[in-house]
Amino acid sequence: MSLGRRVLALAYRDLGPAGAGGWEKSKRDEVERDLTFAGLLVMDSPLKSDSRKVVRDLRAGGQDVVMVTGDALLTAAEVARRVGIVPPKASCYELSDGGRDGGFVFRELGRADDGGGGGGPSGEGLECDAANYAALRKMRERGSAAFCATGDVLTRFGLSAAGGGGAYRSAAASSSDDERHVLQDPAARKALADLVPLVSVFARHAPRHKEAVVAAFNEAGRHTLFCGDGTNDGEEVLLFPKECRGPFVSRFGRIADSDTSVGALKKAHVGVSIISVPDVEKKQRAANETLDAVRAEDKKKNRKKKTDAGGRKSARGGSAGRKSRAERVEESLRALAEADDELDFVSLGNASVASPFTTRKTSVRCCRDILQQGRCALVTMLQIYKILGVNCLVTALVLTALHQAGVKQGDRQMTAEGLVVAGMFLFVTRGKPLSKLSPRSPPSSPLSSETLVSMAGQFAVHLMTILAVTFMADLYRDDYDPSSVPDGPFNPNTLNTSTFLVTVLATVNTFLVNYRGRPFMQDLRENKLLYRSIQICYVVIFACALDIFPPLNQLLQLSTLPATGPPAENLSSNNSSLVKNMIAESVELLGYRTLLCGIMCLDTCLVMAVEKGVRVMFQE
């Protein structure tokens, strides 16, 4: 039983010439006596090949894992230890009643029991009350203890919290429906919400108990994902992210046909339905074991080649070995392909109807995939929200400045800017999630403090840049310029060209600084399309500002920016503003084009510094 296997003792008896017919009306103790021992039947629930790795990845990614199963407590605890839910050196404690003053206590799980419903208690145990929860939680976090609970004891715990009156006690004992009402009592739900975050293994749980466990996690403020096939028996696992306090569920071992259990799938925030086909799983397990054996042999041969002098005989032996290896690999891959094809024809059960997610796989890897894809989608949505927000503010500011000066934007300019934005949005969505889950979590909402502070900081930088460029262009304004007539035809001028270049630069900068990248999705350099498009946009913007390729300026309806200082009459008319005087002196000293390029470079550096500072401030 220390390995979590089910052991049955087999015995027989000769019923005589009458056979079984003559004993039909006899009592059981009369028939089952004087038996001859035949042996022990040991039944094992082999783990799925990737269960241990998936649990390890989830825990490394900041997720907690809890098992919910209908199997015996000792079996569940051992399976949980083998997959990594229970730490290897942790002592397992079982929740039981009979503590001091009639309360509940965690007693160390015995190893010599038959697995029928729990282990034998040893010692006084750990008191299970609200005053001791903090100490129990620390033991669990340190990995020195793991706590288990059976469905019946959990019901009695809820009954005690609900008052434990005679009406409640008789209702709980009468039927499963009445027991469900007891578990849904407000006082019982509050008590369970305080208790269940401490428990790692829930064993001997009927569907009503599983539903109550998920409801208790929800009541505790956790976000739950429940993954199972809807049957009552077999090992299941509840996974939840530590940072957002929420659970998830999955199935590791054998699944026997029993009553459907979809209440927990409905109660969870995310329900995931998988399928159970023991024959197909057996075929997959055998093929994977063969492939693992081949890999082990290859490693052994490689080590031997390094130490062996090598000769013709050794080479011939290696050739024969490679032929045998190729056949074994081919057969294993063919078996895996056939198993995948068979899964496509498996009919889905009630769990697939109750679950928002359904996979035609028997693996719990879908839990990790949902987290990876979900985080990537959330981060992409946050990026798009921030980019849209900042770009809208910048566009509104530029249009206001142009309207006050009676200047418009050209059709080609608007078209070019729209194409740049549309293309970059497409490239942003091409970012793929990383294969490794991060222990950190992204902001949970577009209206989070981090997002709003970041947008405000970026817009403040762009605001100063646009005001500075507007002041610069105002030094070259001609009151009799035909391009300043609001209802007249479009004619590019210095103000229009400068604000267009700054607007496009601010747009590109929002994509650059708001792309989240690691640790949730591909880095910007790994998203080749977005990375190259940003580089091309920077080259085009500065080429237009410096008038390096005049046909490009003509295509975008841009005027040639001044190469000399502002007219003297404009300098004398703008000496009332200290800021304008400083800008005018900078233009005379550096030149308009050089100063414009310097301001655009400064804008890029400042928004990057603001975004980095915000992420550090909110401890990304």
C-alpha positions as CSV (number, residue, x, y, z in Angstrom):
1,M,0.0,0.0,0.0
2,S,3.0,2.3,0.3
3,L,2.9,2.6,-3.5
4,G,-0.7,3.5,-3.6
5,R,-1.8,0.2,-5.2
6,R,-5.1,-1.5,-4.5
7,V,-4.6,-5.0,-3.0
8,L,-7.3,-7.6,-2.8
9,A,-7.0,-11.0,-1.1
10,L,-8.4,-13.9,-3.0
11,A,-9.8,-17.1,-1.5
12,Y,-12.0,-19.9,-2.5
13,R,-14.1,-22.8,-1.0
14,D,-15.5,-26.0,-2.4
15,L,-19.3,-25.7,-2.3
16,G,-19.9,-29.4,-2.8
17,P,-22.0,-31.3,-5.3
18,A,-24.9,-28.9,-5.0
19,G,-22.8,-26.0,-6.3
20,A,-23.7,-22.4,-5.8
21,G,-27.5,-23.1,-6.2
22,G,-27.7,-24.7,-2.8
23,W,-26.3,-21.7,-1.0
24,E,-28.4,-19.0,-2.5
25,K,-30.5,-18.5,0.7
26,S,-27.6,-18.8,3.1
27,K,-26.1,-15.8,4.9
28,R,-22.8,-14.4,3.8
29,D,-20.9,-15.4,7.0
30,E,-22.0,-18.9,6.5
31,V,-20.7,-19.1,2.9
32,E,-17.5,-17.1,3.5
33,R,-15.9,-19.4,6.1
34,D,-13.3,-22.1,5.9
35,L,-11.8,-20.4,2.8
36,T,-8.5,-21.5,1.2
37,F,-6.2,-18.6,0.5
38,A,-5.4,-18.2,-3.2
39,G,-3.2,-15.2,-3.4
40,L,-3.1,-11.4,-3.6
41,L,-4.4,-9.3,-6.5
42,V,-2.5,-6.1,-6.9
43,M,-4.0,-3.4,-9.1
44,D,-2.0,-0.4,-10.2
45,S,-3.0,2.9,-11.8
46,P,-0.1,3.9,-14.0
47,L,0.5,7.5,-14.4
48,K,0.1,9.2,-17.8
49,S,3.5,9.9,-19.3
50,D,3.5,13.7,-19.1
51,S,1.5,14.2,-15.9
52,R,4.6,14.7,-13.7
53,K,6.2,17.2,-16.1
54,V,2.9,19.2,-16.5
55,V,2.5,19.5,-12.7
56,R,6.1,20.5,-12.3
57,D,5.8,23.2,-15.0
58,L,2.6,24.5,-13.5
59,R,4.1,24.8,-10.0
60,A,7.2,26.4,-11.4
61,G,4.8,28.9,-13.2
62,G,3.3,30.1,-9.9
63,Q,0.3,27.7,-10.0
64,D,-0.8,25.5,-7.1
65,V,-2.0,22.0,-7.7
66,V,-4.7,20.1,-5.7
67,M,-6.0,16.6,-6.3
68,V,-9.7,15.8,-6.1
69,T,-10.5,12.1,-6.5
70,G,-13.0,9.4,-5.6
71,D,-10.3,6.9,-4.8
72,A,-9.1,5.9,-1.4
73,L,-7.0,8.3,0.6
74,L,-3.8,6.3,0.7
75,T,-3.9,5.8,-3.1
76,A,-4.6,9.4,-3.7
77,A,-1.8,10.6,-1.4
78,E,0.7,8.3,-3.1
79,V,-0.3,9.4,-6.6
80,A,-0.2,13.0,-5.5
81,R,3.4,12.4,-4.2
82,R,4.4,10.7,-7.4
83,V,3.2,13.5,-9.7
84,G,4.7,16.3,-7.4
85,I,1.5,17.6,-5.8
86,V,2.8,16.5,-2.4
87,P,6.5,17.3,-1.7
88,P,8.7,14.1,-1.5
89,K,9.7,14.6,2.1
90,A,6.4,16.0,3.4
91,S,4.4,14.3,6.1
92,C,0.8,13.7,5.1
93,Y,-2.0,14.6,7.6
94,E,-5.6,13.5,7.4
95,L,-8.5,15.6,8.6
96,S,-10.5,13.8,11.1
97,D,-13.0,14.6,13.9
98,G,-12.6,13.6,17.5
99,G,-10.2,16.3,18.6
100,R,-10.3,18.2,21.8
101,D,-13.7,19.6,22.7
102,G,-15.2,17.7,19.9
103,G,-13.4,19.6,17.2
104,F,-11.4,18.5,14.2
105,V,-7.7,17.6,14.0
106,F,-5.1,16.7,11.3
107,R,-3.6,13.4,12.2
108,E,-0.6,11.9,10.5
109,L,-1.7,9.5,7.7
110,G,-0.9,5.9,8.5
111,R,0.8,3.6,6.0
112,A,-0.5,0.2,7.2
113,D,-4.2,0.7,6.5
114,D,-5.9,-1.2,3.7
115,G,-6.7,2.0,1.8
116,G,-10.4,1.7,2.4
117,G,-11.0,5.2,3.7
118,G,-7.9,6.5,5.3
119,G,-4.9,5.7,7.4
120,G,-4.6,5.0,11.1
121,P,-4.1,8.1,13.2
122,S,-0.9,8.5,15.1
123,G,-0.2,11.0,17.8
124,E,-2.4,13.9,19.0
125,G,-2.2,15.6,15.6
126,L,-2.6,19.3,14.6
127,E,-5.6,21.2,15.8
128,C,-7.8,22.3,12.9
129,D,-9.2,25.6,14.0
130,A,-9.0,29.2,12.7
131,A,-6.4,30.2,15.2
132,N,-4.0,27.5,13.9
133,Y,-4.6,28.0,10.2
134,A,-1.6,30.4,9.8
135,A,0.8,27.8,11.3
136,L,-0.6,25.1,9.1
137,R,-0.3,27.3,6.1
138,K,3.4,27.9,6.8
139,M,4.0,24.2,7.2
140,R,2.4,23.6,3.8
141,E,4.4,26.4,2.1
142,R,7.6,25.1,3.5
143,G,6.9,21.6,2.1
144,S,7.1,19.9,5.5
145,A,3.4,18.9,5.5
146,A,0.6,18.1,3.2
147,F,-3.0,17.9,4.3
148,C,-5.7,15.5,3.1
149,A,-9.4,15.3,3.6
150,T,-12.1,12.8,2.7
151,G,-15.6,13.7,1.5
152,D,-17.4,12.4,4.6
153,V,-15.2,14.3,7.0
154,L,-15.5,17.4,4.9
155,T,-19.3,17.1,5.2
156,R,-19.1,16.7,8.9
157,F,-16.9,19.7,9.1
158,G,-19.4,21.8,7.2
159,L,-22.2,20.3,9.3
160,S,-20.4,21.4,12.5
161,A,-19.9,24.9,11.1
162,A,-23.5,25.1,10.1
163,G,-24.6,24.5,13.7
164,G,-24.8,20.7,13.7
165,G,-28.4,20.6,14.8
166,G,-30.6,17.5,14.7
167,A,-32.4,18.6,11.5
168,Y,-29.1,19.2,9.7
169,R,-27.6,15.9,11.0
170,S,-30.6,13.9,9.9
171,A,-30.8,15.7,6.5
172,A,-27.1,15.0,5.9
173,A,-27.6,11.3,6.6
174,S,-30.8,10.9,4.6
175,S,-29.7,11.5,1.0
176,S,-27.0,13.0,-1.1
177,D,-29.3,15.9,-2.1
178,D,-29.8,16.8,1.5
179,E,-26.1,16.5,2.1
180,R,-25.5,19.0,-0.8
181,H,-27.8,21.4,0.9
182,V,-25.7,21.2,4.1
183,L,-22.6,21.9,2.1
184,Q,-24.3,25.0,0.6
185,D,-25.2,26.5,3.9
186,P,-23.6,30.0,4.2
187,A,-21.8,29.2,7.5
188,A,-20.5,25.9,6.1
189,R,-19.3,27.6,2.9
190,K,-17.5,30.2,4.9
191,A,-15.8,27.6,7.0
192,L,-14.9,25.5,4.0
193,A,-13.5,28.6,2.2
194,D,-11.0,29.0,5.1
195,L,-10.1,25.3,5.2
196,V,-9.8,24.1,1.6
197,P,-6.8,26.3,0.7
198,L,-4.8,24.2,3.2
199,V,-5.7,20.9,1.7
200,S,-3.6,19.3,-1.1
201,V,-5.5,16.0,-1.6
202,F,-9.3,15.5,-1.5
203,A,-10.0,11.8,-1.5
204,R,-13.2,9.7,-1.4
205,H,-15.1,12.6,-2.9
206,A,-18.5,12.1,-4.6
207,P,-19.7,14.6,-7.2
208,R,-21.4,16.7,-4.5
209,H,-18.2,16.9,-2.6
210,K,-16.2,18.0,-5.6
211,E,-18.7,20.7,-6.4
212,A,-18.5,21.9,-2.8
213,V,-14.6,22.0,-3.0
214,V,-14.7,24.1,-6.1
215,A,-17.3,26.4,-4.6
216,A,-15.2,26.8,-1.5
217,F,-12.2,27.8,-3.5
218,N,-14.3,30.4,-5.4
219,E,-15.6,31.6,-2.0
220,A,-12.0,32.1,-0.9
221,G,-11.4,34.5,-3.8
222,R,-9.6,32.1,-6.0
223,H,-10.0,31.7,-9.8
224,T,-10.5,28.1,-10.6
225,L,-9.9,25.8,-13.6
226,F,-11.3,22.3,-13.3
227,C,-10.2,19.6,-15.7
228,G,-11.8,16.2,-15.8
229,D,-13.7,13.7,-17.9
230,G,-16.9,13.9,-15.8
231,T,-16.7,10.5,-14.2
232,N,-16.8,10.0,-10.4
233,D,-13.7,7.7,-9.9
234,G,-10.1,8.2,-10.8
235,E,-7.4,10.7,-9.8
236,E,-8.2,14.3,-10.5
237,V,-6.1,17.4,-10.0
238,L,-7.1,20.9,-9.1
239,L,-4.6,23.6,-10.2
240,F,-4.7,27.2,-9.2
241,P,-2.5,30.2,-9.7
242,K,-1.0,31.4,-6.4
243,E,-0.9,35.1,-7.4
244,C,-4.6,35.3,-8.3
245,R,-5.7,32.7,-5.7
246,G,-7.6,30.3,-7.9
247,P,-7.9,26.5,-8.7
248,F,-7.7,24.1,-11.7
249,V,-8.5,20.3,-12.0
250,S,-7.2,17.3,-14.0
251,R,-7.0,13.5,-14.2
252,F,-3.9,11.4,-13.9
253,G,-4.6,7.7,-13.4
254,R,-7.3,5.2,-14.4
255,I,-10.9,6.3,-14.8
256,A,-13.7,3.8,-14.1
257,D,-17.1,4.2,-15.7
258,S,-19.5,5.7,-13.1
259,D,-22.0,8.5,-12.5
260,T,-21.4,11.6,-14.4
261,S,-20.0,14.4,-12.4
262,V,-20.2,17.8,-14.1
263,G,-21.2,20.0,-11.2
264,A,-17.6,20.9,-10.4
265,L,-17.0,21.7,-14.1
266,K,-19.9,24.1,-14.0
267,K,-18.8,25.7,-10.7
268,A,-15.3,26.4,-11.8
269,H,-14.4,29.6,-13.6
270,V,-12.9,27.5,-16.4
271,G,-14.0,24.0,-17.0
272,V,-11.9,21.7,-19.2
273,S,-13.2,18.3,-20.4
274,I,-10.8,15.6,-21.5
275,I,-11.6,12.1,-22.6
276,S,-10.7,8.7,-21.1
277,V,-9.9,5.7,-23.3
278,P,-7.9,3.1,-21.3
279,D,-7.0,1.0,-24.4
280,V,-5.7,4.0,-26.3
281,E,-3.8,5.3,-23.2
282,K,-2.2,1.8,-22.9
283,K,-1.0,1.9,-26.5
284,Q,0.4,5.4,-26.1
285,R,2.1,4.5,-22.9
286,A,3.8,1.4,-24.5
287,A,5.0,3.5,-27.5
288,N,6.4,6.2,-25.2
289,E,8.2,3.7,-23.1
290,T,9.8,2.2,-26.2
291,L,10.9,5.7,-27.4
292,D,12.3,6.4,-23.9
293,A,14.2,3.1,-24.0
294,V,15.7,3.9,-27.4
295,R,16.8,7.3,-26.2
296,A,18.5,5.7,-23.2
297,E,20.3,3.2,-25.4
298,D,21.5,6.1,-27.7
299,K,22.9,7.9,-24.7
300,K,24.6,4.8,-23.5
301,K,26.1,4.1,-27.0
302,N,27.4,7.7,-27.2
303,R,29.1,7.4,-23.9
304,K,30.6,4.1,-24.9
305,K,31.9,5.6,-28.2
306,K,33.8,8.3,-26.4
307,T,35.7,5.8,-24.3
308,D,36.0,3.0,-27.0
309,A,39.0,3.1,-29.4
310,G,36.6,2.0,-32.2
311,G,37.2,-0.5,-35.0
312,R,35.5,-2.2,-37.9
313,K,33.9,-4.7,-35.7
314,S,32.5,-2.0,-33.5
315,A,31.2,-0.1,-36.5
316,R,29.4,-3.2,-37.9
317,G,27.8,-3.8,-34.6
318,G,26.6,-0.2,-34.5
319,S,25.1,-0.5,-38.0
320,A,23.0,-3.6,-36.9
321,G,21.9,-1.7,-33.8
322,R,20.8,1.3,-35.8
323,K,18.7,-0.9,-38.0
324,S,16.9,-2.4,-35.0
325,R,16.6,1.0,-33.5
326,A,15.0,2.4,-36.7
327,E,12.4,-0.4,-36.7
328,R,11.5,0.2,-33.1
329,V,11.2,3.9,-33.5
330,E,9.0,3.5,-36.6
331,E,6.7,1.1,-34.9
332,S,6.3,3.4,-31.9
333,L,5.6,6.4,-34.0
334,R,3.1,4.4,-36.0
335,A,1.4,3.3,-32.8
336,L,1.2,6.9,-31.5
337,A,-0.3,8.1,-34.8
338,E,-2.9,5.3,-34.7
339,A,-3.8,6.2,-31.1
340,D,-4.3,9.8,-32.1
341,D,-6.6,8.7,-35.0
342,E,-8.6,6.6,-32.6
343,L,-9.2,9.5,-30.3
344,D,-10.9,11.4,-33.1
345,F,-13.7,8.8,-33.2
346,V,-14.3,8.8,-29.4
347,S,-17.8,10.1,-28.5
348,L,-17.8,13.0,-26.1
349,G,-19.7,12.7,-22.8
350,N,-21.7,15.0,-20.6
351,A,-18.5,16.7,-19.4
352,S,-17.9,18.2,-22.8
353,V,-21.4,19.8,-22.7
354,A,-20.8,21.3,-19.3
355,S,-17.3,22.6,-20.1
356,P,-16.4,25.6,-22.1
357,F,-13.2,23.8,-23.2
358,T,-13.1,20.3,-24.6
359,T,-10.0,18.5,-25.9
360,R,-9.8,15.1,-27.6
361,K,-6.7,14.2,-25.6
362,T,-6.2,12.1,-22.6
363,S,-3.4,14.3,-21.3
364,V,-3.6,17.1,-18.7
365,R,-1.2,19.2,-20.8
366,C,-4.3,21.2,-21.8
367,C,-4.3,23.0,-18.5
368,R,-0.8,24.3,-19.2
369,D,-1.8,25.2,-22.8
370,I,-4.8,27.2,-21.6
371,L,-2.6,29.2,-19.2
372,Q,0.0,29.9,-21.8
373,Q,-2.4,30.9,-24.5
374,G,-4.6,32.8,-22.0
375,R,-1.7,34.8,-20.7
376,C,-0.5,35.5,-24.2
377,A,-4.0,36.7,-25.3
378,L,-4.3,38.8,-22.1
379,V,-0.9,40.5,-22.7
380,T,-1.7,41.1,-26.3
381,M,-5.1,42.7,-25.4
382,L,-3.4,44.9,-22.9
383,Q,-0.8,46.0,-25.5
384,I,-3.5,46.8,-28.0
385,Y,-5.5,48.8,-25.4
386,K,-2.5,50.9,-24.4
387,I,-1.4,51.5,-28.0
388,L,-4.9,52.6,-29.0
389,G,-5.3,54.8,-25.9
390,V,-2.0,56.6,-26.4
391,N,-2.4,57.0,-30.1
392,C,-5.9,58.4,-29.8
393,L,-4.7,61.0,-27.3
394,V,-1.7,62.0,-29.6
395,T,-3.9,62.2,-32.7
396,A,-6.5,64.4,-30.9
397,L,-3.7,66.7,-29.7
398,V,-2.1,67.0,-33.1
399,L,-5.5,67.6,-34.9
400,T,-6.3,70.4,-32.3
401,A,-2.9,72.1,-32.9
402,L,-3.4,71.9,-36.7
403,H,-7.0,73.2,-36.5
404,Q,-5.9,76.2,-34.4
405,A,-3.3,77.1,-37.1
406,G,-5.8,76.5,-39.9
407,V,-3.7,73.6,-41.3
408,K,-4.9,70.2,-42.5
409,Q,-3.3,66.8,-43.0
410,G,-2.9,65.3,-46.5
411,D,-4.9,62.3,-47.8
412,R,-1.7,60.4,-48.5
413,Q,-0.4,61.2,-45.1
414,M,-3.5,59.8,-43.4
415,T,-3.5,56.7,-45.7
416,A,0.2,56.0,-44.9
417,E,-0.3,56.4,-41.2
418,G,-3.3,54.1,-41.3
419,L,-1.4,51.4,-43.2
420,V,1.4,51.6,-40.7
421,V,-0.9,51.2,-37.7
422,A,-2.9,48.4,-39.3
423,G,0.2,46.4,-40.3
424,M,1.8,46.8,-36.8
425,F,-1.4,45.7,-35.1
426,L,-1.4,42.6,-37.3
427,F,2.3,41.9,-36.4
428,V,1.6,42.4,-32.6
429,T,-1.0,39.6,-32.7
430,R,1.6,37.2,-34.3
431,G,3.5,37.0,-31.0
432,K,3.5,33.4,-29.7
433,P,3.4,32.3,-26.0
434,L,6.6,31.0,-24.4
435,S,6.8,27.3,-23.6
436,K,7.7,28.0,-20.0
437,L,5.2,29.5,-17.6
438,S,6.4,32.6,-15.7
439,P,5.8,32.7,-11.9
440,R,4.8,36.3,-12.4
441,S,1.3,37.2,-13.7
442,P,0.4,40.1,-16.1
443,P,-2.0,42.8,-15.1
444,S,-5.5,41.4,-14.8
445,S,-7.4,44.3,-16.3
446,P,-6.9,47.1,-18.9
447,L,-8.0,49.5,-16.1
448,S,-5.3,48.4,-13.7
449,S,-3.2,51.0,-12.0
450,E,-0.1,49.9,-13.9
451,T,-1.8,50.4,-17.3
452,L,-3.3,53.8,-16.5
453,V,0.0,55.2,-15.0
454,S,1.9,53.9,-18.0
455,M,-0.5,55.5,-20.5
456,A,-0.4,58.8,-18.6
457,G,3.4,58.9,-18.5
458,Q,3.7,58.1,-22.2
459,F,1.2,60.7,-23.2
460,A,2.9,63.3,-21.0
461,V,6.2,62.7,-22.9
462,H,4.4,62.9,-26.3
463,L,2.6,66.1,-25.2
464,M,5.9,67.9,-24.5
465,T,7.3,66.7,-27.8
466,I,4.3,67.9,-29.8
467,L,4.2,71.3,-28.1
468,A,8.0,71.7,-28.7
469,V,7.7,70.9,-32.4
470,T,4.6,73.1,-32.7
471,F,6.6,76.0,-31.2
472,M,9.5,75.3,-33.6
473,A,7.2,75.3,-36.7
474,D,5.4,78.4,-35.5
475,L,8.7,80.3,-35.9
476,Y,8.4,79.7,-39.6
477,R,4.7,80.5,-40.0
478,D,3.7,82.9,-42.7
479,D,0.3,84.5,-42.2
480,Y,-0.2,84.8,-45.9
481,D,0.6,81.2,-46.6
482,P,-2.2,79.6,-48.8
483,S,-1.8,76.3,-46.9
484,S,-3.2,78.0,-43.8
485,V,-6.7,78.5,-45.4
486,P,-9.0,75.9,-43.7
487,D,-11.3,75.5,-46.7
488,G,-8.7,75.7,-49.3
489,P,-6.8,73.0,-51.1
490,F,-4.2,71.1,-49.1
491,N,-0.7,72.4,-49.4
492,P,2.1,71.0,-47.2
493,N,4.0,73.4,-44.9
494,T,6.5,73.2,-42.1
495,L,3.9,72.7,-39.3
496,N,2.0,70.0,-41.2
497,T,5.2,68.1,-42.1
498,S,6.7,68.3,-38.6
499,T,3.5,67.3,-36.8
500,F,3.0,64.4,-39.2
501,L,6.5,63.1,-38.6
502,V,6.1,63.4,-34.8
503,T,2.7,61.7,-34.9
504,V,4.1,58.7,-36.9
505,L,7.1,58.5,-34.5
506,A,4.8,58.6,-31.5
507,T,2.7,55.8,-33.0
508,V,5.8,53.6,-33.7
509,N,7.1,54.3,-30.2
510,T,3.8,53.1,-28.6
511,F,4.3,49.8,-30.4
512,L,7.9,49.6,-29.4
513,V,7.6,50.4,-25.7
514,N,4.2,48.6,-25.1
515,Y,5.2,45.3,-26.6
516,R,5.4,43.2,-23.5
517,G,7.4,40.2,-24.7
518,R,9.1,38.0,-22.1
519,P,8.3,36.4,-19.7
520,F,4.8,35.9,-21.2
521,M,5.4,35.8,-25.0
522,Q,8.1,36.1,-27.6
523,D,10.5,39.0,-27.2
524,L,10.4,41.8,-29.7
525,R,13.5,40.6,-31.5
526,E,11.8,37.2,-31.9
527,N,8.7,38.7,-33.5
528,K,10.6,39.4,-36.7
529,L,7.8,41.0,-38.6
530,L,7.1,43.6,-35.9
531,Y,10.8,44.2,-35.2
532,R,11.7,44.8,-38.9
533,S,8.7,47.0,-39.5
534,I,9.6,49.2,-36.6
535,Q,13.2,49.5,-37.9
536,I,11.9,50.4,-41.4
537,C,9.5,53.0,-40.0
538,Y,12.4,54.7,-38.1
539,V,14.5,54.8,-41.2
540,V,11.7,56.4,-43.3
541,I,10.8,59.0,-40.6
542,F,14.4,60.3,-40.2
543,A,15.0,60.1,-44.0
544,C,12.0,62.3,-44.5
545,A,13.0,64.7,-41.7
546,L,16.5,65.1,-43.2
547,D,15.1,65.2,-46.8
548,I,17.5,62.4,-47.8
549,F,15.3,61.1,-50.6
550,P,13.0,63.9,-52.0
551,P,10.7,61.6,-54.0
552,L,9.7,60.0,-50.8
553,N,8.7,63.4,-49.3
554,Q,6.7,64.2,-52.5
555,L,4.9,60.8,-52.3
556,L,3.8,61.6,-48.7
557,Q,3.0,65.2,-49.4
558,L,5.7,66.6,-47.2
559,S,7.4,69.9,-47.6
560,T,11.1,70.4,-47.4
561,L,12.0,71.4,-43.9
562,P,13.9,74.7,-43.4
563,A,17.7,74.5,-43.6
564,T,18.2,78.0,-42.2
565,G,17.2,79.9,-39.1
566,P,13.7,81.4,-38.7
567,P,12.9,84.8,-40.1
568,A,13.9,87.8,-37.9
569,E,10.3,89.2,-37.8
570,N,9.0,85.9,-36.3
571,L,11.7,85.9,-33.7
572,S,10.9,89.4,-32.6
573,S,7.2,88.7,-32.4
574,N,7.6,85.6,-30.2
575,N,10.0,87.0,-27.6
576,S,7.2,87.1,-25.0
577,S,7.6,83.4,-24.2
578,L,10.7,82.1,-22.4
579,V,10.1,78.6,-23.9
580,K,9.8,79.9,-27.4
581,N,13.0,82.0,-26.9
582,M,14.8,78.9,-25.8
583,I,13.5,76.9,-28.8
584,A,14.4,79.7,-31.2
585,E,17.9,79.9,-29.9
586,S,18.2,76.1,-30.3
587,V,16.9,76.3,-33.8
588,E,19.5,79.0,-34.7
589,L,22.3,77.0,-33.1
590,L,21.5,73.5,-34.3
591,G,19.3,74.0,-37.3
592,Y,15.6,73.0,-37.7
593,R,16.2,69.5,-39.1
594,T,18.9,68.6,-36.5
595,L,16.8,69.8,-33.6
596,L,13.7,68.0,-34.9
597,C,15.6,64.7,-35.1
598,G,17.1,65.3,-31.7
599,I,13.6,65.9,-30.2
600,M,12.3,62.7,-31.8
601,C,15.2,60.7,-30.4
602,L,14.6,62.2,-27.0
603,D,10.9,61.3,-27.2
604,T,11.8,57.7,-28.0
605,C,14.3,57.4,-25.1
606,L,11.9,59.1,-22.6
607,V,8.9,56.9,-23.3
608,M,11.1,53.8,-23.0
609,A,12.4,55.1,-19.7
610,V,8.8,55.8,-18.5
611,E,7.6,52.4,-19.4
612,K,10.5,50.7,-17.8
613,G,10.1,52.7,-14.6
614,V,6.4,51.9,-14.4
615,R,7.1,48.2,-14.7
616,V,9.8,48.4,-12.0
617,M,7.5,50.4,-9.8
618,F,4.8,47.8,-10.0
619,Q,7.3,45.0,-9.6
620,E,6.8,43.2,-12.9
